[in-house]
Amino acid sequence: MAKYLLLKHYRGAPASVNDAPMDQWTPEEISAHVQYMNDFAARLEKTGEFVDSQALAPEGSWVRYDGEGRPPVTDGPFAETKDLIAGWMVIDVDSHERAVELAGELSAAPGAGGKPIHEWLEVRPFLGAHPSTTECTFK
């Protein structure tokens, strides 16, 4: 089994087919979208392919260590993950093909008007989970 990250973007990827921003959806459309995501995760839990998923809040800051004392917090001028990343799901599957298959299904979550979003999802293997990666040790 290999772990993959299915990354949902607010922007940065090609526009989805049903490209109405979520802040323009009705409460019922948001509920249907969340229910689809929960049902998808529950199905993968039954097959043992689900690891975890989270939606991300729009808030966030960049932080770095700058020597002794507390780390400074800064907000730009660079692309912010809070502007780009909506959420993620981690799956543990037998193959890259299965990861792509599941990402395709997840991209059909309903959006505005109850129609599938057909959003682009980024599929990324965890380091060491893909046959083309070499072992990496962090020290």
Number of C-alpha atoms within 10 A of each C-alpha: 11 18 23 24 21 24 18 23 20 16 13 11 13 10 14 15 13 17 13 14 10 14 8 11 15 14 11 13 18 18 14 17 22 16 14 16 19 13 12 16 20 14 13 17 14 9 9 12 22 19 16 13 17 10 12 14 11 12 9 12 11 12 11 10 10 9 8 6 7 9 11 11 11 10 11 9 6 7 10 15 16 16 15 15 18 17 16 18 20 22 26 21 20 12 15 18 10 14 24 17 11 18 22 15 12 23 18 19 20 23 26 20 13 16 14 18 21 19 24 22 20 15 18 17 19 14 15 13 18 15 9 8 11 10 8 8 5 3 3
